[in-house]
Amino acid sequence: MDEPLLQMLRDDLTHRVSSVAATMTDTLRLLGAARELAGDGPGGDSLSAAIAELTAARDELVSRP
């Protein structure tokens, strides 16, 4: 493969990963707000678990070289 094509593919992949990470961050904000509203009520623990899992997945995604 020639270098310009590889660079174009890298740029596209970088853009896609950034977009996915931004979407995950927005989702985390919504889950955080829902968690605050839930308080100690039903579903609060599930929301906390979802937040932890999504945070870990996002952090792993953005930390890859």
N, CA, C and O atoms as a GROMACS GRO file, in nm:
protein
  260
    1MET      N    1   0.084  -0.117   0.000
    1MET     CA    2   0.000   0.000   0.000
    1MET      C    3   0.089   0.124   0.000
    1MET      O    4   0.196   0.125   0.061
    2ASP      N    5   0.045   0.225  -0.067
    2ASP     CA    6   0.127   0.345  -0.070
    2ASP      C    7   0.102   0.432   0.053
    2ASP      O    8  -0.003   0.424   0.116
    3GLU      N    9   0.200   0.512   0.085
    3GLU     CA   10   0.198   0.593   0.208
    3GLU      C   11   0.079   0.690   0.215
    3GLU      O   12   0.019   0.701   0.322
    4PRO      N   13   0.042   0.761   0.108
    4PRO     CA   14  -0.073   0.852   0.118
    4PRO      C   15  -0.203   0.779   0.155
    4PRO      O   16  -0.285   0.831   0.231
    5LEU      N   17  -0.221   0.660   0.100
    5LEU     CA   18  -0.341   0.584   0.132
    5LEU      C   19  -0.340   0.540   0.278
    5LEU      O   20  -0.442   0.548   0.346
    6LEU      N   21  -0.226   0.494   0.326
    6LEU     CA   22  -0.215   0.455   0.467
    6LEU      C   23  -0.242   0.573   0.559
    6LEU      O   24  -0.309   0.559   0.661
    7GLN      N   25  -0.189   0.689   0.524
    7GLN     CA   26  -0.212   0.808   0.606
    7GLN      C   27  -0.360   0.846   0.607
    7GLN      O   28  -0.413   0.884   0.711
    8MET      N   29  -0.425   0.835   0.492
    8MET     CA   30  -0.568   0.864   0.484
    8MET      C   31  -0.647   0.768   0.574
    8MET      O   32  -0.739   0.810   0.643
    9LEU      N   33  -0.611   0.641   0.571
    9LEU     CA   34  -0.678   0.542   0.655
    9LEU      C   35  -0.653   0.568   0.803
    9LEU      O   36  -0.744   0.555   0.885
   10ARG      N   37  -0.530   0.604   0.839
   10ARG     CA   38  -0.498   0.638   0.978
   10ARG      C   39  -0.580   0.759   1.025
   10ARG      O   40  -0.637   0.758   1.134
   11ASP      N   41  -0.586   0.860   0.940
   11ASP     CA   42  -0.662   0.981   0.976
   11ASP      C   43  -0.810   0.949   0.995
   11ASP      O   44  -0.873   0.998   1.088
   12ASP      N   45  -0.864   0.866   0.906
   12ASP     CA   46  -1.004   0.828   0.917
   12ASP      C   47  -1.030   0.749   1.045
   12ASP      O   48  -1.128   0.774   1.115
   13LEU      N   49  -0.942   0.656   1.075
   13LEU     CA   50  -0.957   0.576   1.197
   13LEU      C   51  -0.945   0.664   1.322
   13LEU      O   52  -1.021   0.648   1.417
   14THR      N   53  -0.851   0.756   1.321
   14THR     CA   54  -0.835   0.848   1.434
   14THR      C   55  -0.961   0.930   1.454
   14THR      O   56  -1.007   0.949   1.567
   15HIS      N   57  -1.018   0.979   1.346
   15HIS     CA   58  -1.142   1.057   1.353
   15HIS      C   59  -1.256   0.972   1.410
   15HIS      O   60  -1.332   1.018   1.494
   16ARG      N   61  -1.266   0.849   1.363
   16ARG     CA   62  -1.374   0.761   1.411
   16ARG      C   63  -1.359   0.728   1.560
   16ARG      O   64  -1.457   0.728   1.634
   17VAL      N   65  -1.236   0.701   1.603
   17VAL     CA   66  -1.213   0.672   1.744
   17VAL      C   67  -1.246   0.794   1.830
   17VAL      O   68  -1.307   0.781   1.936
   18SER      N   69  -1.206   0.911   1.784
   18SER     CA   70  -1.237   1.034   1.858
   18SER      C   71  -1.388   1.055   1.867
   18SER      O   72  -1.439   1.096   1.971
   19SER      N   73  -1.458   1.028   1.759
   19SER     CA   74  -1.603   1.043   1.758
   19SER      C   75  -1.670   0.946   1.854
   19SER      O   76  -1.762   0.984   1.927
   20VAL      N   77  -1.624   0.822   1.854
   20VAL     CA   78  -1.680   0.722   1.946
   20VAL      C   79  -1.650   0.761   2.091
   20VAL      O   80  -1.738   0.750   2.177
   21ALA      N   81  -1.530   0.807   2.119
   21ALA     CA   82  -1.494   0.848   2.255
   21ALA      C   83  -1.581   0.965   2.300
   21ALA      O   84  -1.623   0.970   2.416
   22ALA      N   85  -1.608   1.059   2.211
   22ALA     CA   86  -1.694   1.173   2.245
   22ALA      C   87  -1.836   1.127   2.274
   22ALA      O   88  -1.900   1.176   2.367
   23THR      N   89  -1.886   1.033   2.196
   23THR     CA   90  -2.020   0.979   2.220
   23THR      C   91  -2.025   0.906   2.354
   23THR      O   92  -2.122   0.919   2.427
   24MET      N   93  -1.921   0.832   2.385
   24MET     CA   94  -1.914   0.762   2.514
   24MET      C   95  -1.913   0.862   2.629
   24MET      O   96  -1.978   0.840   2.731
   25THR      N   97  -1.840   0.971   2.614
   25THR     CA   98  -1.834   1.074   2.717
   25THR      C   99  -1.971   1.137   2.737
   25THR      O  100  -2.014   1.159   2.850
   26ASP      N  101  -2.041   1.166   2.628
   26ASP     CA  102  -2.177   1.222   2.638
   26ASP      C  103  -2.270   1.123   2.709
   26ASP      O  104  -2.352   1.163   2.791
   27THR      N  105  -2.257   0.996   2.676
   27THR     CA  106  -2.340   0.894   2.741
   27THR      C  107  -2.308   0.886   2.890
   27THR      O  108  -2.399   0.869   2.972
   28LEU      N  109  -2.182   0.899   2.925
   28LEU     CA  110  -2.144   0.898   3.067
   28LEU      C  111  -2.206   1.016   3.141
   28LEU      O  112  -2.248   1.002   3.256
   29ARG      N  113  -2.212   1.130   3.077
   29ARG     CA  114  -2.277   1.246   3.141
   29ARG      C  115  -2.425   1.217   3.169
   29ARG      O  116  -2.476   1.248   3.277
   30LEU      N  117  -2.492   1.158   3.070
   30LEU     CA  118  -2.633   1.124   3.089
   30LEU      C  119  -2.651   1.018   3.198
   30LEU      O  120  -2.741   1.030   3.281
   31LEU      N  121  -2.567   0.917   3.197
   31LEU     CA  122  -2.575   0.814   3.301
   31LEU      C  123  -2.547   0.873   3.439
   31LEU      O  124  -2.610   0.835   3.537
   32GLY      N  125  -2.452   0.965   3.446
   32GLY     CA  126  -2.422   1.031   3.573
   32GLY      C  127  -2.540   1.110   3.625
   32GLY      O  128  -2.571   1.106   3.744
   33ALA      N  129  -2.608   1.181   3.536
   33ALA     CA  130  -2.727   1.257   3.576
   33ALA      C  131  -2.837   1.162   3.621
   33ALA      O  132  -2.905   1.188   3.721
   34ALA      N  133  -2.856   1.052   3.548
   34ALA     CA  134  -2.957   0.954   3.587
   34ALA      C  135  -2.923   0.892   3.722
   34ALA      O  136  -3.011   0.866   3.804
   35ARG      N  137  -2.794   0.868   3.745
   35ARG     CA  138  -2.750   0.810   3.873
   35ARG      C  139  -2.780   0.905   3.988
   35ARG      O  140  -2.823   0.862   4.095
   36GLU      N  141  -2.756   1.033   3.966
   36GLU     CA  142  -2.786   1.132   4.071
   36GLU      C  143  -2.935   1.134   4.101
   36GLU      O  144  -2.976   1.143   4.217
   37LEU      N  145  -3.017   1.127   3.997
   37LEU     CA  146  -3.162   1.127   4.017
   37LEU      C  147  -3.209   1.000   4.087
   37LEU      O  148  -3.301   1.005   4.169
   38ALA      N  149  -3.146   0.888   4.057
   38ALA     CA  150  -3.186   0.761   4.117
   38ALA      C  151  -3.151   0.756   4.265
   38ALA      O  152  -3.221   0.693   4.344
   39GLY      N  153  -3.042   0.823   4.302
   39GLY     CA  154  -3.000   0.820   4.441
   39GLY      C  155  -2.981   0.677   4.489
   39GLY      O  156  -2.917   0.596   4.424
   40ASP      N  157  -3.039   0.648   4.606
   40ASP     CA  158  -3.030   0.513   4.662
   40ASP      C  159  -3.147   0.426   4.618
   40ASP      O  160  -3.163   0.314   4.667
   41GLY      N  161  -3.228   0.477   4.527
   41GLY     CA  162  -3.346   0.404   4.482
   41GLY      C  163  -3.310   0.288   4.391
   41GLY      O  164  -3.192   0.261   4.365
   42PRO      N  165  -3.414   0.220   4.343
   42PRO     CA  166  -3.393   0.107   4.253
   42PRO      C  167  -3.316   0.148   4.127
   42PRO      O  168  -3.345   0.251   4.065
   43GLY      N  169  -3.220   0.068   4.091
   43GLY     CA  170  -3.143   0.094   3.970
   43GLY      C  171  -3.016   0.174   3.991
   43GLY      O  172  -2.934   0.182   3.900
   44GLY      N  173  -2.999   0.231   4.107
   44GLY     CA  174  -2.880   0.312   4.133
   44GLY      C  175  -2.752   0.233   4.121
   44GLY      O  176  -2.654   0.280   4.063
   45ASP      N  177  -2.752   0.113   4.177
   45ASP     CA  178  -2.632   0.030   4.168
   45ASP      C  179  -2.603  -0.013   4.025
   45ASP      O  180  -2.487  -0.019   3.983
   46SER      N  181  -2.708  -0.043   3.950
   46SER     CA  182  -2.689  -0.081   3.810
   46SER      C  183  -2.632   0.034   3.729
   46SER      O  184  -2.546   0.013   3.644
   47LEU      N  185  -2.679   0.155   3.756
   47LEU     CA  186  -2.626   0.272   3.687
   47LEU      C  187  -2.479   0.293   3.721
   47LEU      O  188  -2.398   0.325   3.634
   48SER      N  189  -2.445   0.275   3.848
   48SER     CA  190  -2.304   0.290   3.888
   48SER      C  191  -2.216   0.188   3.818
   48SER      O  192  -2.105   0.220   3.774
   49ALA      N  193  -2.265   0.065   3.806
   49ALA     CA  194  -2.188  -0.040   3.737
   49ALA      C  195  -2.173  -0.006   3.589
   49ALA      O  196  -2.066  -0.025   3.532
   50ALA      N  197  -2.280   0.043   3.527
   50ALA     CA  198  -2.273   0.080   3.385
   50ALA      C  199  -2.175   0.194   3.363
   50ALA      O  200  -2.100   0.195   3.266
   51ILE      N  201  -2.176   0.291   3.453
   51ILE     CA  202  -2.083   0.404   3.444
   51ILE      C  203  -1.939   0.355   3.455
   51ILE      O  204  -1.852   0.397   3.379
   52ALA      N  205  -1.914   0.266   3.550
   52ALA     CA  206  -1.777   0.214   3.568
   52ALA      C  207  -1.731   0.136   3.445
   52ALA      O  208  -1.617   0.152   3.402
   53GLU      N  209  -1.818   0.053   3.390
   53GLU     CA  210  -1.781  -0.027   3.273
   53GLU      C  211  -1.757   0.061   3.150
   53GLU      O  212  -1.660   0.041   3.077
   54LEU      N  213  -1.844   0.158   3.128
   54LEU     CA  214  -1.829   0.245   3.012
   54LEU      C  215  -1.706   0.334   3.026
   54LEU      O  216  -1.636   0.360   2.928
   55THR      N  217  -1.679   0.380   3.147
   55THR     CA  218  -1.559   0.461   3.170
   55THR      C  219  -1.434   0.381   3.140
   55THR      O  220  -1.342   0.430   3.074
   56ALA      N  221  -1.429   0.257   3.186
   56ALA     CA  222  -1.313   0.171   3.160
   56ALA      C  223  -1.296   0.145   3.011
   56ALA      O  224  -1.184   0.149   2.959
   57ALA      N  225  -1.406   0.118   2.942
   57ALA     CA  226  -1.398   0.092   2.798
   57ALA      C  227  -1.351   0.215   2.722
   57ALA      O  228  -1.268   0.205   2.632
   58ARG      N  229  -1.404   0.332   2.758
   58ARG     CA  230  -1.362   0.455   2.692
   58ARG      C  231  -1.215   0.484   2.717
   58ARG      O  232  -1.141   0.519   2.625
   59ASP      N  233  -1.173   0.470   2.842
   59ASP     CA  234  -1.033   0.497   2.876
   59ASP      C  235  -0.939   0.403   2.802
   59ASP      O  236  -0.832   0.444   2.757
   60GLU      N  237  -0.978   0.277   2.789
   60GLU     CA  238  -0.895   0.181   2.715
   60GLU      C  239  -0.889   0.218   2.567
   60GLU      O  240  -0.784   0.208   2.504
   61LEU      N  241  -1.001   0.259   2.513
   61LEU     CA  242  -1.006   0.297   2.371
   61LEU      C  243  -0.915   0.415   2.341
   61LEU      O  244  -0.840   0.412   2.243
   62VAL      N  245  -0.921   0.518   2.424
   62VAL     CA  246  -0.841   0.638   2.394
   62VAL      C  247  -0.695   0.622   2.432
   62VAL      O  248  -0.612   0.702   2.389
   63SER      N  249  -0.661   0.522   2.512
   63SER     CA  250  -0.521   0.505   2.552
   63SER      C  251  -0.442   0.418   2.455
   63SER      O  252  -0.320   0.407   2.467
   64ARG      N  253  -0.510   0.357   2.360
   64ARG     CA  254  -0.440   0.273   2.262
   64ARG      C  255  -0.361   0.360   2.165
   64ARG      O  256  -0.408   0.464   2.120
   65PRO      N  257  -0.240   0.314   2.133
   65PRO     CA  258  -0.157   0.394   2.039
   65PRO      C  259  -0.210   0.392   1.897
   65PRO      O  260  -0.151   0.453   1.809
   0.00000   0.00000   0.00000
